[in-house]
Amino acid sequence: MKFVTVALAALQGAAAHTIFTQLNGNPVSYAIADPSYDGPQQDVTVNYMACNGGANPTTPSPNIITVAAGSTAKLTWRHTLTSDATDVIDASHKGPVMAYMKKVSNALTDLGYGSGWFKIQQDGYSGGQWGVDRLIANQGIQTVTIPSCLAPGQYLLRGEIIALHAASSQGGAQFYMECAQINVTGGSGAKTPSTVSIPGAYKATDPGILINIYSMTSSSTYTIPGPAPFTC
């Protein structure tokens, strides 16, 4: 029965992908290098794990969004670039929702590859509900807080969803991510986050990536991939 459930979920979600389309209510793809195709990355070792690309070519944006340190930012997720709030991601695509940042000298040209990334938000599994379940209930809006203690300057803001409906075999997890180009103002610079490399922060065999979610119960625990979120 569990095999049938896994197979059906994989088929159901075969075309039900998602894209981080908007930041703080700005127009679709404004200050975000979005792809036209909503497919995932599935190889955690490729550079495109940073901000997408490769098989999902992205279109550069000439814009940067100013965001105040200490404020909340709202990331909008949609199935496609033209979908509405009723079409976020297929409900079968259970998994965590996260956000990372990376300080860069030029957010318009930096592709995000390599070191410098730190996590600022994560929503995993609790009470039988996944971060994706809560994202869908919130009409595709992921709310994150920009740490107040960051140094001012340009950053990439990376939204990420990991869909685990087919993750019981290695390489089956689906990673969805895009990067917004932001300028952080008003930060104190009082604290410097520890950083990780993308690719490099995840392994294909991490317990939160290679997992059979259909064996979980409401009391199960889940290890969210990557570092702990940075706090001031």
C-alpha positions in Angstrom: 0.0 0.0 0.0 2.8 2.4 0.8 4.4 1.7 -2.6 1.1 2.5 -4.3 0.8 5.7 -2.3 4.3 6.8 -3.3 3.7 6.0 -6.9 0.4 7.8 -7.1 1.9 10.8 -5.4 4.7 11.0 -7.8 2.4 10.7 -10.8 -0.1 13.3 -9.4 2.7 15.8 -8.9 4.5 15.2 -12.1 3.6 18.6 -13.5 2.6 20.4 -10.3 5.7 22.4 -9.7 6.2 25.9 -8.3 8.1 29.2 -8.7 9.0 32.1 -6.3 7.3 34.8 -8.4 7.0 38.0 -6.3 8.6 39.8 -3.4 6.6 42.2 -1.2 3.8 42.6 -3.7 5.9 43.8 -6.6 5.1 42.6 -10.1 5.8 39.1 -11.1 9.6 38.5 -11.7 10.4 42.0 -10.6 13.9 41.8 -9.1 13.8 38.0 -9.3 15.6 35.9 -11.9 12.7 33.6 -12.6 12.5 30.7 -15.1 9.6 30.3 -17.5 9.5 26.6 -16.6 8.4 25.6 -13.1 10.5 22.4 -12.8 12.8 21.4 -9.9 16.5 20.8 -9.4 17.2 17.2 -8.2 21.0 17.0 -8.1 22.3 18.7 -4.9 25.8 19.0 -6.3 25.1 21.4 -9.2 25.6 25.2 -9.1 22.0 25.7 -10.1 21.0 24.7 -6.5 21.8 28.3 -5.6 19.2 30.2 -7.6 17.9 27.8 -10.3 18.9 27.7 -14.0 20.4 25.0 -16.1 17.5 22.9 -17.3 15.3 25.7 -16.0 16.9 28.8 -17.7 16.3 32.0 -15.7 15.8 35.5 -17.1 17.9 38.2 -15.4 16.0 41.1 -13.8 17.5 44.7 -13.9 15.8 45.6 -10.6 16.6 45.6 -6.9 14.1 45.9 -4.1 15.0 47.8 -1.0 14.1 46.0 2.2 14.7 47.4 5.7 16.6 45.3 8.2 14.3 44.1 10.9 11.2 44.2 8.6 9.2 41.3 7.2 9.5 40.2 3.6 6.7 38.4 1.8 7.7 35.8 -0.8 4.9 34.7 -3.2 4.9 31.2 -4.6 2.8 30.1 -7.5 2.6 27.0 -9.7 3.4 29.1 -12.8 4.2 32.7 -13.5 0.5 33.3 -14.4 -1.1 31.2 -11.6 -3.2 32.8 -8.8 -3.5 32.2 -5.1 -5.5 29.1 -5.6 -2.7 27.4 -7.5 0.5 27.5 -5.3 1.9 23.9 -5.6 0.2 20.5 -5.6 -0.8 19.4 -2.1 1.1 16.1 -2.7 4.4 18.0 -2.7 4.9 17.8 1.1 8.1 19.2 2.5 9.8 22.1 4.2 9.8 25.7 3.2 13.0 27.8 3.9 14.7 31.1 3.1 18.4 32.0 2.8 20.4 35.1 2.2 23.8 35.9 0.8 25.7 39.2 0.9 27.0 40.2 -2.5 28.7 43.1 -4.1 26.3 43.3 -7.1 22.9 41.5 -6.8 22.2 42.1 -10.5 25.1 39.9 -11.7 25.8 37.5 -8.9 24.5 34.0 -9.7 24.8 32.9 -6.1 27.1 29.9 -6.6 29.3 28.9 -3.7 29.9 30.2 -0.2 28.3 33.0 1.8 24.7 31.6 2.3 23.0 31.7 5.7 19.5 30.5 6.5 17.0 33.0 8.0 13.8 31.0 8.2 12.5 27.4 8.1 9.2 25.6 8.4 9.4 21.9 8.6 7.0 19.3 10.0 4.8 19.5 13.1 1.5 18.0 14.2 1.1 16.1 11.0 1.5 19.3 8.9 4.3 20.3 6.6 5.6 23.7 5.7 4.1 23.3 2.3 0.7 22.6 3.9 0.9 25.9 5.8 2.2 27.7 2.7 -0.8 26.6 0.7 -3.2 27.6 3.5 -1.5 31.0 3.4 -2.2 31.3 -0.3 1.4 30.9 -1.2 2.8 33.7 0.9 6.0 32.9 2.8 6.8 35.5 5.4 10.4 36.0 6.7 12.1 38.5 8.9 15.3 40.2 7.6 17.7 40.1 10.6 18.1 43.6 12.1 21.8 43.0 12.9 22.9 42.4 9.3 25.3 44.8 7.6 23.6 47.1 5.1 24.1 46.3 1.4 23.1 44.1 -1.4 22.0 40.6 -0.9 20.4 37.6 -2.6 17.2 36.4 -0.9 16.7 32.7 -1.7 13.3 31.1 -1.2 13.3 27.3 -1.2 10.8 24.5 -1.1 11.8 20.8 -0.9 9.1 18.5 -2.1 9.5 15.0 -0.6 6.7 13.1 -2.2 9.2 10.9 -4.1 12.1 11.2 -1.8 12.2 7.6 -0.6 14.8 6.9 -3.3 18.1 8.9 -3.7 17.7 11.7 -6.1 13.9 11.7 -5.7 13.6 14.9 -3.6 12.6 18.0 -5.7 14.2 21.4 -4.9 12.5 24.6 -5.9 14.3 27.9 -5.5 14.7 31.3 -6.9 16.6 34.4 -5.7 15.4 37.9 -5.3 17.8 40.8 -5.6 17.5 43.1 -2.5 19.2 46.1 -0.9 19.1 45.9 2.9 19.0 49.3 4.6 19.3 50.2 8.3 21.1 47.1 9.5 23.3 47.5 12.5 26.0 45.2 11.3 26.4 44.1 14.9 26.6 40.4 14.0 28.1 38.4 11.1 26.3 35.1 10.3 28.2 31.8 9.8 27.7 30.7 6.2 27.5 27.6 4.1 28.1 26.9 0.4 25.3 26.2 -2.1 25.9 23.7 -3.5 27.5 22.0 -0.6 25.0 22.6 2.2 23.0 19.4 1.4 23.9 15.8 0.7 21.6 13.5 -1.2 21.6 11.1 1.7 20.8 13.7 4.4 17.9 12.4 6.6 15.7 15.3 5.6 16.3 14.6 1.9 16.3 10.8 1.6 13.1 10.0 3.4 9.9 8.1 3.2 7.3 10.6 4.4 4.5 8.0 4.1 5.8 6.1 7.1 5.5 9.2 9.3 2.9 9.9 11.9 1.7 13.1 13.4 4.2 12.7 16.3 7.2 12.0 14.0 10.2 14.3 14.0 11.8 15.7 10.8 15.4 17.0 10.4 15.3 20.1 8.2 18.3 20.1 5.8 20.9 22.8 6.0 22.1 25.0 8.9 20.1 26.4 11.7 18.6 29.8 11.0 20.7 32.8 11.8 19.5 35.0 14.7 20.7 38.3 16.0 
